[in-house]
Amino acid sequence: MTDPVSRSWQLLMVGPGSRHITPDLHDRLMRLLDLLPQTRLIELETDAGDVSVSRDWPSDRLEEVKAIEAEITEMPGIVRLTLFQAA
């Protein structure tokens, strides 16, 4: 499976089972996260241990999000901004 899509994030894989992540499995995990944008974490259990898979965003993107949140909460009449993540 080839992954020609350009993304603003990359895949972050942490855990002893990460050696089981083949290029094909990597592409499939990326595609899952594309299709399920509300998913923030995928846990894989392998015979070598667990692997946590998530999106790794560049720090400038996170800074931009914080700045936008601050701008919104400073607008007249806005009391609170709550962003919900999928459980």
C-alpha atoms as a printed R data frame, in Angstrom:
   type eleno elety resid chain resno       x       y      z
1  ATOM     1    CA   MET     A     1   0.000   0.000  0.000
2  ATOM     2    CA   THR     A     2   1.565   3.303 -1.039
3  ATOM     3    CA   ASP     A     3   0.714   6.494  0.774
4  ATOM     4    CA   PRO     A     4   0.847   9.498 -1.615
5  ATOM     5    CA   VAL     A     5  -1.133  11.831  0.693
6  ATOM     6    CA   SER     A     6   0.653  14.880  2.099
7  ATOM     7    CA   ARG     A     7  -0.073  15.429  5.803
8  ATOM     8    CA   SER     A     8   0.764  18.082  8.361
9  ATOM     9    CA   TRP     A     9   1.526  15.322 10.892
10 ATOM    10    CA   GLN     A    10   3.580  12.165 11.059
11 ATOM    11    CA   LEU     A    11   3.035   8.845 12.776
12 ATOM    12    CA   LEU     A    12   4.479   8.460 16.273
13 ATOM    13    CA   MET     A    13   4.957   4.865 17.448
14 ATOM    14    CA   VAL     A    14   6.151   4.144 20.972
15 ATOM    15    CA   GLY     A    15   6.691   0.804 22.662
16 ATOM    16    CA   PRO     A    16   8.661  -2.420 22.481
17 ATOM    17    CA   GLY     A    17   6.380  -3.877 19.821
18 ATOM    18    CA   SER     A    18   7.209  -1.113 17.337
19 ATOM    19    CA   ARG     A    19   9.672  -3.415 15.572
20 ATOM    20    CA   HIS     A    20   6.593  -5.217 14.204
21 ATOM    21    CA   ILE     A    21   5.486  -2.089 12.323
22 ATOM    22    CA   THR     A    22   6.218  -2.908  8.689
23 ATOM    23    CA   PRO     A    23   5.926  -0.281  5.929
24 ATOM    24    CA   ASP     A    24   2.578  -1.819  4.932
25 ATOM    25    CA   LEU     A    25   1.247  -1.716  8.506
26 ATOM    26    CA   HIS     A    26   2.551   1.854  8.867
27 ATOM    27    CA   ASP     A    27   0.559   2.909  5.781
28 ATOM    28    CA   ARG     A    28  -2.565   1.167  7.076
29 ATOM    29    CA   LEU     A    29  -2.282   2.906 10.450
30 ATOM    30    CA   MET     A    30  -1.875   6.266  8.697
31 ATOM    31    CA   ARG     A    31  -4.973   5.527  6.622
32 ATOM    32    CA   LEU     A    32  -6.971   4.598  9.741
33 ATOM    33    CA   LEU     A    33  -6.092   7.935 11.313
34 ATOM    34    CA   ASP     A    34  -7.070   9.696  8.065
35 ATOM    35    CA   LEU     A    35 -10.449   7.957  7.979
36 ATOM    36    CA   LEU     A    36 -11.093   8.420 11.708
37 ATOM    37    CA   PRO     A    37  -9.924  11.965 12.509
38 ATOM    38    CA   GLN     A    38 -11.548  11.787 15.950
39 ATOM    39    CA   THR     A    39  -9.196   8.933 16.924
40 ATOM    40    CA   ARG     A    40  -6.216  10.250 18.834
41 ATOM    41    CA   LEU     A    41  -4.537   6.996 19.858
42 ATOM    42    CA   ILE     A    42  -4.308   3.440 18.539
43 ATOM    43    CA   GLU     A    43  -2.980   0.709 20.817
44 ATOM    44    CA   LEU     A    44  -1.518  -2.440 19.266
45 ATOM    45    CA   GLU     A    45  -0.639  -5.496 21.295
46 ATOM    46    CA   THR     A    46   2.140  -7.585 19.724
47 ATOM    47    CA   ASP     A    47   4.047 -10.647 20.861
48 ATOM    48    CA   ALA     A    48   6.980  -8.296 21.601
49 ATOM    49    CA   GLY     A    49   4.873  -5.871 23.677
50 ATOM    50    CA   ASP     A    50   2.474  -2.992 23.167
51 ATOM    51    CA   VAL     A    51   2.749  -0.145 20.671
52 ATOM    52    CA   SER     A    52   1.026   3.217 21.083
53 ATOM    53    CA   VAL     A    53   0.375   4.898 17.743
54 ATOM    54    CA   SER     A    54  -0.659   8.536 17.436
55 ATOM    55    CA   ARG     A    55  -0.246  11.634 15.304
56 ATOM    56    CA   ASP     A    56   2.812  13.768 15.968
57 ATOM    57    CA   TRP     A    57   2.084  17.389 15.116
58 ATOM    58    CA   PRO     A    58   4.770  20.029 14.551
59 ATOM    59    CA   SER     A    59   5.139  22.369 17.529
60 ATOM    60    CA   ASP     A    60   4.255  25.444 15.444
61 ATOM    61    CA   ARG     A    61   0.850  23.932 14.717
62 ATOM    62    CA   LEU     A    62   0.152  23.457 18.432
63 ATOM    63    CA   GLU     A    63   1.229  27.037 19.074
64 ATOM    64    CA   GLU     A    64  -1.177  28.209 16.375
65 ATOM    65    CA   VAL     A    65  -4.020  26.236 17.987
66 ATOM    66    CA   LYS     A    66  -3.313  27.828 21.376
67 ATOM    67    CA   ALA     A    67  -3.246  31.291 19.787
68 ATOM    68    CA   ILE     A    68  -6.600  30.736 18.044
69 ATOM    69    CA   GLU     A    69  -8.140  29.427 21.267
70 ATOM    70    CA   ALA     A    70  -6.910  32.533 23.095
71 ATOM    71    CA   GLU     A    71  -8.320  34.822 20.389
72 ATOM    72    CA   ILE     A    72 -11.728  33.128 20.590
73 ATOM    73    CA   THR     A    73 -11.937  33.280 24.394
74 ATOM    74    CA   GLU     A    74 -11.068  36.988 24.316
75 ATOM    75    CA   MET     A    75 -13.970  37.811 21.986
76 ATOM    76    CA   PRO     A    76 -16.865  39.795 23.482
77 ATOM    77    CA   GLY     A    77 -19.566  37.598 24.943
78 ATOM    78    CA   ILE     A    78 -17.485  34.409 24.930
79 ATOM    79    CA   VAL     A    79 -17.209  32.907 28.390
80 ATOM    80    CA   ARG     A    80 -15.545  29.584 27.649
81 ATOM    81    CA   LEU     A    81 -14.264  27.443 24.784
82 ATOM    82    CA   THR     A    82 -14.309  23.660 25.192
83 ATOM    83    CA   LEU     A    83 -12.790  21.333 22.617
84 ATOM    84    CA   PHE     A    84 -13.990  17.738 22.867
85 ATOM    85    CA   GLN     A    85 -11.838  14.778 21.943
86 ATOM    86    CA   ALA     A    86 -13.189  11.365 21.054
87 ATOM    87    CA   ALA     A    87 -13.026   8.937 23.944
